């Protein structure tokens, strides 16, 4: 399995997630913005779970 470094605060990068979609119909920037928001929440959640805060 190949590991890829993400930016700090990113669980799954938008570029990685885009590979799962064949085509985005509509506003791709809006989808990207929402994905990045959800990914940030996932990162914060994982941080609290791992650190036990």
Secondary structure, DSSP 4 states (H G I P E B T S, - for coil): ----PPPTT-SS-HHHHHTT-S---S-HHHHHHHHHHHHHHHHHHHHHHHHT-
